[in-house]
Amino acid sequence: MNNTLKELDTIAVENFRQYLRIPSVHPNVNYEPCVEFLEKLSKSIGLQFTVFRDVPDNPTVVVTWMGKDKTLSTIMLNSHMDVVPVFEDKWTHKPFDADIDENGNIYGRGAQDCKCLGIQYLEAIRRLIKNDFQPRRTVHVTFMPDEEVGGGNGAGMCVTTDNFKRLNVGFALDEGGEGVGNTLVVYYGEKKRETITVHCTGQSGHGSSLLENTAGEKLRFILGKFYDYRAEQKKKENEEQRTDNITTLNLTMVKGGVQHNVIPDEFVLGFDARIPPKNVQEFETTINGWCKDAGEGVWIDPSENEAHGSTSLTDSNIFWVAFKKAAREMGFQTDLRILHANTDGRYFRKALIPTIGFSPNLNTPVKAHQNDEFLNINVFLEGIRIYVRIITALADA
């Protein structure tokens, strides 16, 4: 390794650790230390720095690398500043110290989800600038707030603003899942999340009576249908060894009853479902059928969960062609999937911006949202080198 590259690696690791030490953790996140850190880092690279403050206390950071042709749509490289809470007594390393162990693993909340990506984007651009590369298209590196609590006051609001529209984004990279071996996992869409609230109503009375048409009997029927379906999906997941083609379904809330000797007139069940886009209509028809079969007085609250589109990954998408070509030249295959969870990417797709969810951090145990979240130094640095090739290809598409 030459001295210049070694110096760049040292700078990148130190910047990553500094970012991890900022406790931008829910609830009540203070984003200003992140904003200050990112401003200093961006200006050290020679990039333009802007903050959108359309939502009070939820700033969006935009770092801009100007391209040669300002008439072209731009590339957006997105990550988020916020991280989920920690149970510090369950960690072997303090979650905001960015300790490095003897194996080169850097520990910290956000190490995988997803402070790594923001630093990897910027450090890849630093290397490209040092190599005198100027992109054809302008590149915006964006740092969103609020992603870990749904993104409504982050990317969801941001894409509707004039500030964002002036960025003229034609293609976006967002967070994704880690690949294995020589395979890069690429997410072109996300499952639709539905919060399903089922009301089971019936005859009420004394707890000593065996009444007909009770809410509890209908609850039993509904639970049986939902959990039989869940078991089928679990079997499919085990057989296929992947999650993008299955619907996840879990009971998360139960309400009802006033006291032990009173049969209640209603139970309310809350379910969390994550549905592949192609299965949404069939799933909704199925669960409404179950409610009808359960008997009179069983219904589902109207869903307010919005559908969001997928990105076409065909040869008509010049950005996908550029991404795929760069991956192939590095010796990687691509595995195209629907993401099992939700990210800011859904808001970009809803705004009709083609978006890929992607992480360059290969062969890494998934620790996002878990105790002892970490990323290995070598994996982190290799991710920067992957981004150098990917960003070059996208910016010149």
VENGI-V125413 format. One record per pair of residues at least 12 apart in sequence whose C-alpha atoms are under 6 Angstrom apart, sorted by sequence separation. I is the first residue (numbers start at 0). J is the second residue. D is the distance in whole Angstrom. If there is no record, write none. Layout:
<<I J D> <I J D>>
//
This chain:
<<49 61 5> <95 107 5> <201 213 4> <254 266 6> <94 107 4> <201 214 4> <232 245 6> <254 267 5> <48 62 5> <94 108 5> <200 214 5> <253 267 6> <47 62 6> <199 214 5> <253 268 5> <47 63 5> <252 268 6> <46 63 6> <252 269 5> <46 64 6> <199 217 6> <251 269 6> <360 378 6> <199 218 6> <229 248 6> <250 269 6> <251 270 5> <250 270 4> <249 270 5> <249 271 5> <360 382 5> <248 271 6> <359 382 5> <248 272 4> <247 272 5> <247 273 5> <82 109 6> <246 273 6> <246 274 5> <307 345 6> <78 117 6> <308 348 6> <307 349 5> <310 353 5> <214 265 5> <206 260 4> <206 261 5> <205 261 5> <206 262 5> <24 81 6> <204 261 6> <205 262 6> <23 81 5> <24 82 5> <25 83 6> <204 262 5> <24 83 6> <25 84 6> <203 262 5> <24 84 6> <203 263 5> <203 264 5> <80 142 6> <202 264 6> <73 136 6> <75 138 6> <77 140 6> <79 142 5> <80 143 6> <81 144 6> <201 264 5> <73 137 5> <74 138 5> <75 139 5> <76 140 5> <77 141 5> <78 142 5> <79 143 4> <80 144 6> <200 264 5> <325 389 6> <73 138 6> <75 140 6> <79 144 6> <200 265 4> <199 265 5> <68 135 6> <199 266 5> <322 389 6> <66 134 5> <67 135 5> <68 136 6> <66 135 5> <198 267 5> <66 136 4> <197 267 6> <66 137 4> <197 268 5> <321 392 5> <65 137 5> <196 268 6> <321 393 6> <64 137 6> <196 269 5> <64 138 5> <195 269 6> <20 95 5> <63 138 6> <195 270 5> <318 393 6> <20 96 6> <63 139 5> <194 270 6> <217 293 6> <62 139 6> <194 271 5> <62 140 5> <61 140 6> <193 272 5> <61 141 5> <192 272 6> <16 97 5> <44 125 6> <60 141 6> <192 273 5> <60 142 5> <191 273 5> <59 142 6> <190 273 5> <191 274 5> <59 143 5> <190 274 5> <190 275 5> <190 276 6> <57 144 6> <19 107 6> <73 167 6> <74 168 6> <243 337 5> <72 167 5> <73 168 5> <76 171 6> <77 172 6> <72 168 6> <73 169 5> <74 170 5> <75 171 5> <76 172 5> <77 173 5> <200 296 5> <243 339 6> <72 169 5> <74 171 6> <199 297 5> <198 297 5> <198 298 5> <197 298 6> <197 299 5> <196 299 6> <196 300 6> <193 304 6> <188 309 4> <187 309 6> <187 310 5> <189 337 5> <182 331 5> <184 333 6> <185 334 6> <186 335 6> <188 337 5> <189 338 5> <190 339 6> <181 331 5> <182 332 5> <183 333 5> <184 334 5> <185 335 5> <186 336 5> <182 333 5> <186 337 5> <186 338 6> <187 355 5> <186 355 6> <186 356 5> <173 344 6> <185 356 6> <185 357 5> <175 356 4> <177 358 6> <170 352 6> <172 354 6> <174 356 5> <175 357 4> <176 358 6> <179 361 5> <169 352 6> <170 353 5> <171 354 5> <172 355 5> <173 356 5> <174 357 5> <175 358 5> <177 360 6> <178 361 5> <179 362 5> <170 354 6> <172 356 6> <174 358 6> <177 361 5> <154 343 6> <155 346 6> <112 367 6> <111 367 6> <136 394 5> <135 394 6> <123 383 5> <134 394 5> <135 395 5> <110 373 5> <108 372 6> <110 374 6> <119 383 5> <123 387 5> <107 372 6> <106 372 6> <107 373 6> <106 373 4> <105 373 5> <105 374 5> <104 374 5> <105 375 6> <104 375 4> <103 375 6> <103 376 6> <90 370 6> <90 371 5>>
//
